[in-house]
Amino acid sequence: MEIRETALIVGLVAKGDNRKVDKETIVWWHDLIGDLSFKDAQCAVRQFRRESTEWLMPAHVRRLVAAYRAERMTAAGEIVPDVDPDDPTYFRRLRELRAAAADGRDVQKLIGRK
């Protein structure tokens, strides 16, 4: 996610506990959750706030996002790439398709089976 999106996430976090937010705080959070998708991080903050009164930390967001991604991978089922297993690009394509499934994209559509 972009740093401006991280700022929005930290702003959402602060709404729940009135924490002080400054540039350094945003940069710190970005260092720890900046690789996550904005949408997933936003959902994680909202879910956490609905379920907990604890002080929200980046590790909580990461844990929830990892659970979302695992659920999506399970829902995607077995992923069989549209490349011959003997093709040198097979494993790269498999990684791409797994990442797409974890992101919530329709893998079957990506490999032309829908």
GUROKE-609949 format. One record per residue: residue number from 1; residue in three letters; x, y, z of N, C-alpha, C, CB in turn. Coordinates in Angstrom, 3 decimals, decimal comma. Atoms other than C-alpha are relative to their C-alpha. Glycine has a CB too. Layout:
BEGIN
[NUM; ALA; [X; Y; Z]; [X; Y; Z]; [X; Y; Z]; [X; Y; Z]]
...
This chain:
BEGIN
[1; MET; [0,846; -1,174; 0,000]; [0,000; 0,000; 0,000]; [0,891; 1,235; 0,000]; [-0,962; -0,001; 1,219]]
[2; GLU; [-0,712; -1,279; 0,035]; [1,062; 3,581; -0,481]; [0,020; 0,612; 1,404]; [-0,666; 0,979; -1,017]]
[3; ILE; [-0,106; -0,615; -1,330]; [2,147; 5,667; 2,513]; [-1,248; 0,813; 0,340]; [1,244; 0,898; 0,074]]
[4; ARG; [1,236; -0,760; -0,271]; [-0,955; 7,844; 2,133]; [-1,116; -0,931; 0,441]; [-0,440; 0,794; -1,250]]
[5; GLU; [0,993; 0,978; -0,424]; [-3,067; 4,702; 2,482]; [0,309; -0,476; 1,424]; [-0,039; -1,198; -0,981]]
[6; THR; [-0,381; 0,354; -1,367]; [-1,099; 3,716; 5,577]; [-0,457; 1,091; 0,959]; [1,530; -0,214; 0,110]]
[7; ALA; [0,464; -1,110; -0,838]; [-1,896; 7,164; 6,963]; [-1,497; -0,126; 0,276]; [0,307; 1,354; -0,676]]
[8; LEU; [1,443; 0,201; -0,198]; [-5,592; 6,414; 6,433]; [-0,262; -1,147; 0,981]; [-0,695; -0,288; -1,351]]
[9; ILE; [0,140; 1,131; -0,918]; [-5,205; 3,080; 8,225]; [0,307; 0,453; 1,425]; [0,936; -1,169; -0,414]]
[10; VAL; [-0,379; -0,470; -1,336]; [-3,427; 4,720; 11,168]; [-1,062; 0,966; 0,533]; [1,395; 0,689; -0,034]]
[11; GLY; [1,096; -0,882; -0,408]; [-6,152; 7,364; 11,238]; [-1,206; -0,794; 0,486]; [-0,409; 0,905; -1,158]]
[12; LEU; [1,094; 0,877; -0,403]; [-8,741; 4,605; 11,447]; [0,308; -0,642; 1,360]; [-0,245; -1,092; -1,073]]
[13; VAL; [-0,426; 0,567; -1,284]; [-6,770; 2,981; 14,269]; [-0,198; 1,032; 1,108]; [1,487; -0,458; -0,061]]
[14; ALA; [0,066; -1,061; -1,010]; [-6,603; 6,305; 16,124]; [-1,435; 0,347; 0,379]; [0,707; 1,245; -0,505]]
[15; LYS; [1,407; -0,271; -0,320]; [-10,369; 6,764; 15,906]; [-0,504; -0,913; 1,101]; [-0,872; -0,162; -1,243]]
[16; GLY; [0,441; 0,957; -1,005]; [-10,733; 3,717; 18,107]; [0,605; 0,190; 1,371]; [0,297; -1,353; -0,459]]
[17; ASP; [-0,643; -0,123; -1,313]; [-8,362; 4,712; 20,877]; [0,609; 1,375; 0,272]; [1,068; -1,038; 0,129]]
[18; ASN; [-0,473; -1,383; -0,178]; [-7,502; 8,409; 20,432]; [1,509; 0,121; 0,147]; [-0,652; 0,604; 1,204]]
[19; ARG; [-1,457; -0,082; -0,093]; [-3,787; 7,696; 20,044]; [0,517; 1,194; -0,799]; [0,652; -1,307; -0,505]]
[20; LYS; [-0,644; -1,099; 0,701]; [-1,452; 10,463; 18,912]; [0,561; -0,534; -1,318]; [1,125; 0,648; 0,875]]
[21; VAL; [-0,525; 0,400; 1,308]; [-0,655; 10,215; 15,204]; [0,830; 1,145; -0,551]; [-1,152; -0,380; -0,989]]
[22; ASP; [-0,879; -0,978; 0,630]; [2,305; 12,025; 13,711]; [0,691; -0,686; -1,174]; [1,046; 0,581; 1,021]]
[23; LYS; [-0,679; 0,535; 1,183]; [4,503; 11,546; 10,671]; [0,840; -1,235; 0,332]; [0,886; 1,074; -0,625]]
[24; GLU; [-0,848; 1,129; -0,391]; [6,894; 9,227; 12,513]; [-0,817; -1,262; 0,263]; [0,810; 0,356; 1,242]]
[25; THR; [0,884; 1,138; -0,269]; [4,017; 7,012; 13,637]; [-0,470; -0,625; -1,305]; [-1,211; 0,437; 0,850]]
[26; ILE; [0,450; 0,498; 1,305]; [2,737; 6,713; 10,076]; [1,130; -0,744; -0,706]; [-0,505; 1,163; -0,882]]
[27; VAL; [-1,155; 0,651; 0,633]; [6,219; 5,882; 8,767]; [0,282; -1,342; 0,678]; [1,254; 0,916; 0,070]]
[28; TRP; [-0,232; 1,238; -0,744]; [6,632; 3,259; 11,516]; [-1,023; -1,065; -0,398]; [-0,064; 0,261; 1,520]]
[29; TRP; [1,039; 0,945; 0,411]; [3,294; 1,626; 10,685]; [0,217; -0,447; -1,447]; [-1,397; 0,634; 0,160]]
[30; HIS; [-0,223; 0,349; 1,408]; [4,110; 1,755; 6,974]; [1,131; -1,018; -0,137]; [0,323; 1,263; -0,823]]
[31; ASP; [-1,109; 0,953; 0,018]; [7,378; -0,060; 7,616]; [-0,482; -1,402; 0,380]; [1,116; 0,456; 0,958]]
[32; LEU; [0,457; 1,284; -0,532]; [5,434; -2,824; 9,389]; [-1,200; -0,605; -0,739]; [-0,351; 0,167; 1,438]]
[33; ILE; [1,172; 0,541; 0,705]; [2,243; -3,137; 7,290]; [-0,110; 0,491; -1,443]; [-1,263; 0,367; 0,750]]
[34; GLY; [0,071; -0,598; 1,336]; [3,033; -1,309; 4,047]; [-0,065; -0,999; -1,141]; [1,171; 0,876; -0,207]]
[35; ASP; [0,059; 1,019; 1,050]; [3,305; -4,567; 2,109]; [-1,387; -0,631; -0,133]; [1,024; -1,082; 0,277]]
[36; LEU; [1,347; 0,563; 0,039]; [-0,335; -5,450; 2,856]; [-0,897; 0,812; -0,927]; [-0,603; -0,054; 1,410]]
[37; SER; [0,949; -0,763; 0,822]; [-3,277; -4,475; 0,704]; [-0,779; 0,953; 0,908]; [-0,979; -0,958; -0,777]]
[38; PHE; [0,748; -1,005; -0,750]; [-5,118; -1,363; 1,834]; [-1,345; -0,559; 0,441]; [-0,200; 1,270; -0,845]]
[39; LYS; [1,331; 0,533; -0,297]; [-8,497; -3,096; 1,666]; [0,059; -1,030; 1,128]; [-0,614; -0,631; -1,258]]
[40; ASP; [-0,129; 1,005; -1,052]; [-7,341; -6,045; 3,786]; [0,347; 0,642; 1,335]; [1,061; -1,029; -0,376]]
[41; ALA; [-0,391; -0,669; -1,245]; [-5,691; -3,782; 6,362]; [-1,186; 0,749; 0,602]; [1,171; 0,974; -0,252]]
[42; GLN; [1,184; -0,732; -0,443]; [-8,830; -1,661; 6,566]; [-1,008; -0,972; 0,641]; [-0,652; 0,760; -1,196]]
[43; CYS; [0,909; 1,019; -0,549]; [-10,984; -4,764; 7,118]; [0,524; -0,537; 1,327]; [-0,183; -1,158; -1,002]]
[44; ALA; [-0,603; 0,521; -1,217]; [-8,545; -6,022; 9,749]; [-0,187; 0,968; 1,171]; [1,486; -0,275; -0,226]]
[45; VAL; [0,174; -0,992; -1,065]; [-8,702; -2,782; 11,744]; [-1,452; 0,006; 0,463]; [0,422; 1,413; -0,483]]
[46; ARG; [1,418; -0,007; -0,366]; [-12,496; -2,792; 11,643]; [-0,387; -1,267; 0,768]; [-0,870; 0,138; -1,257]]
[47; GLN; [0,312; 1,249; -0,689]; [-12,721; -6,444; 12,637]; [0,575; 0,012; 1,415]; [0,547; -1,205; -0,791]]
[48; PHE; [-0,645; -0,044; -1,310]; [-10,262; -5,954; 15,485]; [-0,798; 0,888; 0,949]; [1,452; 0,510; -0,124]]
[49; ARG; [0,747; -0,940; -0,841]; [-12,208; -2,969; 16,807]; [-1,355; -0,571; 0,410]; [-0,197; 1,327; -0,735]]
[50; ARG; [1,281; 0,628; -0,347]; [-15,453; -4,966; 16,708]; [0,165; -1,076; 1,066]; [-0,644; -0,604; -1,242]]
[51; GLU; [-0,194; 1,176; -0,841]; [-13,928; -7,871; 18,628]; [0,890; 0,197; 1,223]; [0,564; -1,073; -0,816]]
[52; SER; [-0,983; -0,142; -1,069]; [-11,344; -6,438; 21,019]; [0,057; 1,421; 0,546]; [1,366; -0,410; -0,497]]
[53; THR; [-0,242; -1,302; -0,628]; [-10,680; -3,632; 23,448]; [1,496; 0,227; 0,222]; [-0,757; 0,101; 1,341]]
[54; GLU; [-1,455; -0,128; -0,116]; [-6,905; -4,210; 23,299]; [0,519; 1,180; -0,824]; [0,687; -1,299; -0,451]]
[55; TRP; [-0,711; -1,025; 0,765]; [-4,460; -1,601; 22,020]; [0,433; -0,637; -1,319]; [1,241; 0,573; 0,801]]
[56; LEU; [-0,269; 0,586; 1,318]; [-4,219; -2,308; 18,292]; [1,429; 0,292; -0,454]; [-0,999; 0,535; -1,038]]
[57; MET; [-1,379; -0,101; 0,466]; [-0,729; -2,968; 16,972]; [0,103; -0,588; -1,415]; [0,970; -0,734; 0,979]]
[58; PRO; [-0,186; 0,538; 1,349]; [0,640; -3,773; 13,495]; [-0,073; -1,530; -0,054]; [1,330; 0,457; -0,548]]
[59; ALA; [0,041; 1,468; -0,016]; [1,013; -7,446; 14,478]; [-1,428; -0,516; -0,044]; [0,707; -0,541; 1,241]]
[60; HIS; [1,412; 0,403; 0,058]; [-2,754; -7,661; 15,016]; [-0,513; 0,087; -1,437]; [-0,865; 0,889; 0,935]]
[61; VAL; [0,436; -0,191; 1,388]; [-3,369; -6,293; 11,525]; [0,594; -1,094; -0,880]; [0,414; 1,405; -0,524]]
[62; ARG; [-0,667; 1,034; 0,810]; [-0,817; -8,676; 9,989]; [-0,631; -1,368; 0,225]; [1,500; -0,057; 0,330]]
[63; ARG; [0,584; 1,300; -0,320]; [-2,336; -11,675; 11,788]; [-1,374; -0,155; -0,653]; [-0,112; -0,176; 1,524]]
[64; LEU; [1,332; 0,073; 0,609]; [-5,867; -10,883; 10,596]; [0,085; -0,084; -1,521]; [-0,837; 1,215; 0,408]]
[65; VAL; [-0,158; 0,041; 1,459]; [-4,746; -10,224; 7,017]; [0,508; -1,375; -0,428]; [0,973; 1,113; -0,484]]
[66; ALA; [-0,482; 1,347; 0,330]; [-2,843; -13,531; 7,002]; [-1,149; -1,006; 0,043]; [1,122; -0,431; 0,974]]
[67; ALA; [1,165; 0,895; -0,085]; [-6,051; -15,269; 8,093]; [-0,923; 0,191; -1,196]; [-0,777; 0,245; 1,306]]
[68; TYR; [0,837; -0,252; 1,193]; [-8,027; -13,583; 5,287]; [0,601; -0,695; -1,216]; [-0,139; 1,531; -0,272]]
[69; ARG; [-0,670; 0,577; 1,167]; [-5,449; -14,705; 2,743]; [-0,050; -1,525; 0,034]; [1,455; 0,477; -0,069]]
[70; ALA; [0,075; 1,461; -0,132]; [-5,419; -18,278; 4,084]; [-1,403; -0,505; -0,327]; [0,398; -0,434; 1,424]]
[71; GLU; [1,389; 0,369; 0,313]; [-9,219; -18,423; 3,901]; [-0,244; 0,032; -1,509]; [-0,989; 0,950; 0,717]]
[72; ARG; [0,175; -0,101; 1,454]; [-9,107; -17,282; 0,289]; [0,707; -1,129; -0,737]; [0,518; 1,343; -0,501]]
[73; MET; [-0,738; 1,110; 0,616]; [-6,470; -19,880; -0,573]; [-0,788; -1,300; 0,137]; [1,400; -0,152; 0,646]]
[74; THR; [0,801; 1,200; -0,225]; [-8,626; -22,603; 0,948]; [-1,216; 0,000; -0,914]; [-0,436; -0,097; 1,472]]
[75; ALA; [1,191; -0,108; 0,847]; [-11,693; -21,359; -0,906]; [0,334; -0,232; -1,474]; [-0,650; 1,374; 0,176]]
[76; ALA; [-0,396; 0,158; 1,406]; [-9,756; -21,400; -4,197]; [0,176; -1,471; -0,370]; [1,301; 0,765; -0,277]]
[77; GLY; [-0,195; 1,425; 0,270]; [-9,140; -25,133; -3,855]; [1,341; -0,262; -0,668]; [-1,127; -0,533; -0,875]]
[78; GLU; [-1,247; 0,373; 0,665]; [-6,472; -26,921; -5,845]; [0,251; 0,924; -1,186]; [-0,043; -1,477; -0,463]]
[79; ILE; [-0,378; -0,907; 1,099]; [-4,636; -24,616; -8,223]; [0,920; -0,759; -0,942]; [0,701; 1,306; 0,539]]
[80; VAL; [-0,791; 0,681; 1,024]; [-3,394; -26,212; -11,410]; [0,315; 1,031; -1,080]; [-0,765; -1,253; -0,598]]
[81; PRO; [-0,370; -1,019; 0,985]; [-1,446; -23,783; -13,591]; [-0,334; -0,411; -1,438]; [1,481; 0,298; 0,108]]
[82; ASP; [0,295; 0,190; 1,423]; [-2,224; -23,389; -17,267]; [1,284; -0,124; -0,814]; [-0,850; 1,164; -0,531]]
[83; VAL; [-1,308; 0,188; 0,631]; [1,391; -24,286; -18,077]; [0,416; -1,449; 0,236]; [1,076; 1,009; 0,572]]
[84; ASP; [-0,477; 1,380; -0,118]; [2,899; -27,706; -18,700]; [0,992; -0,095; 1,160]; [0,659; -0,479; -1,331]]
[85; PRO; [-0,917; 0,139; -1,135]; [4,697; -28,977; -15,547]; [1,479; -0,071; -0,382]; [-0,357; -1,223; 0,771]]
[86; ASP; [-1,393; 0,047; 0,442]; [7,858; -29,482; -17,621]; [0,501; 1,350; -0,505]; [0,160; -1,037; -1,087]]
[87; ASP; [-0,357; -1,347; 0,465]; [7,811; -25,832; -18,721]; [0,774; 0,713; 1,114]; [-1,283; 0,822; -0,407]]
[88; PRO; [-0,796; -0,693; -1,026]; [10,500; -23,762; -16,907]; [-0,774; 1,092; 0,742]; [1,223; 0,610; -0,637]]
[89; THR; [0,776; -1,061; -0,649]; [7,849; -21,140; -16,090]; [-1,108; -0,537; 0,911]; [-0,609; 0,900; -1,053]]
[90; TYR; [1,095; 0,624; -0,757]; [5,544; -23,616; -14,315]; [-0,073; 0,523; 1,442]; [0,172; -1,525; 0,010]]
[91; PHE; [0,030; -0,385; -1,414]; [6,540; -22,754; -10,738]; [-0,212; 1,503; 0,182]; [1,296; -0,423; 0,684]]
[92; ARG; [0,266; -1,446; -0,061]; [6,576; -19,012; -11,410]; [-1,495; 0,256; -0,182]; [0,819; 0,764; -1,086]]
[93; ARG; [1,436; -0,155; 0,247]; [3,033; -19,305; -12,786]; [-0,815; -0,500; 1,198]; [-0,412; -0,762; -1,281]]
[94; LEU; [0,693; 0,518; -1,180]; [1,966; -21,410; -9,806]; [0,039; 1,026; 1,136]; [0,635; -1,334; 0,460]]
[95; ARG; [-0,116; -1,049; -1,033]; [3,280; -18,718; -7,419]; [-0,917; 1,174; -0,317]; [1,462; 0,493; 0,118]]
[96; GLU; [0,872; -1,105; 0,408]; [1,438; -16,038; -9,411]; [-1,465; -0,328; 0,278]; [0,196; 0,315; -1,492]]
[97; LEU; [1,392; 0,393; -0,199]; [-1,817; -17,968; -9,282]; [-0,342; -0,131; 1,480]; [-0,281; -1,313; -0,713]]
[98; ARG; [0,238; 0,087; -1,447]; [-1,476; -18,692; -5,562]; [-0,136; 1,388; 0,607]; [1,141; -0,770; 0,693]]
[99; ALA; [0,089; -1,382; -0,499]; [-0,849; -15,007; -4,881]; [-1,325; 0,631; -0,407]; [1,177; 0,850; -0,530]]
[100; ALA; [1,276; -0,536; 0,474]; [-3,879; -14,111; -6,986]; [-1,152; -0,563; 0,827]; [-0,206; -0,324; -1,496]]
[101; ALA; [1,046; 0,614; -0,829]; [-6,021; -16,581; -5,020]; [-0,023; 0,633; 1,386]; [0,220; -1,524; 0,116]]
[102; ALA; [-0,077; -0,614; -1,327]; [-4,809; -15,131; -1,707]; [-0,511; 1,435; -0,021]; [1,439; -0,033; 0,518]]
[103; ASP; [0,506; -1,372; 0,157]; [-5,652; -11,663; -3,031]; [-1,504; 0,039; -0,215]; [0,693; 0,684; -1,163]]
[104; GLY; [1,441; 0,063; 0,215]; [-9,189; -12,866; -3,709]; [-0,420; 0,043; -1,451]; [-0,649; 1,107; 0,713]]
[105; ARG; [0,337; -0,016; 1,427]; [-8,983; -12,936; -7,487]; [-0,473; -1,381; -0,442]; [1,218; 0,450; -0,848]]
[106; ASP; [0,546; 1,246; 0,519]; [-10,769; -15,621; -9,505]; [1,069; -0,713; -0,828]; [-1,273; 0,264; -0,850]]
[107; VAL; [-1,104; 0,715; 0,646]; [-7,978; -18,061; -10,396]; [-0,487; -0,738; -1,246]; [0,647; -0,992; 0,984]]
[108; GLN; [0,517; 0,731; 1,147]; [-10,146; -20,133; -12,717]; [-0,189; 0,920; -1,204]; [-1,320; -0,677; 0,357]]
[109; LYS; [0,152; -0,985; 1,070]; [-10,910; -17,037; -14,737]; [1,379; 0,389; -0,571]; [-0,747; 1,260; 0,526]]
[110; LEU; [-1,338; -0,364; 0,442]; [-7,190; -16,162; -14,867]; [0,621; -1,052; -0,911]; [0,890; 0,226; 1,193]]
[111; ILE; [-0,576; 1,056; 0,839]; [-6,349; -19,535; -16,395]; [-0,953; -0,407; -1,114]; [0,356; -1,219; 0,850]]
[112; GLY; [0,891; 0,211; 1,130]; [-9,249; -19,358; -18,837]; [-0,943; -1,175; 0,139]; [0,794; -0,178; -1,210]]
[113; ARG; [0,911; 1,116; -0,196]; [-11,456; -21,997; -17,289]; [-1,400; 0,442; 0,367]; [0,528; -0,909; 1,057]]
[114; LYS; [1,353; -0,533; -0,267]; [-14,489; -19,769; -16,787]; [-0,414; 0,914; -1,103]; [-0,060; 0,742; 1,340]]
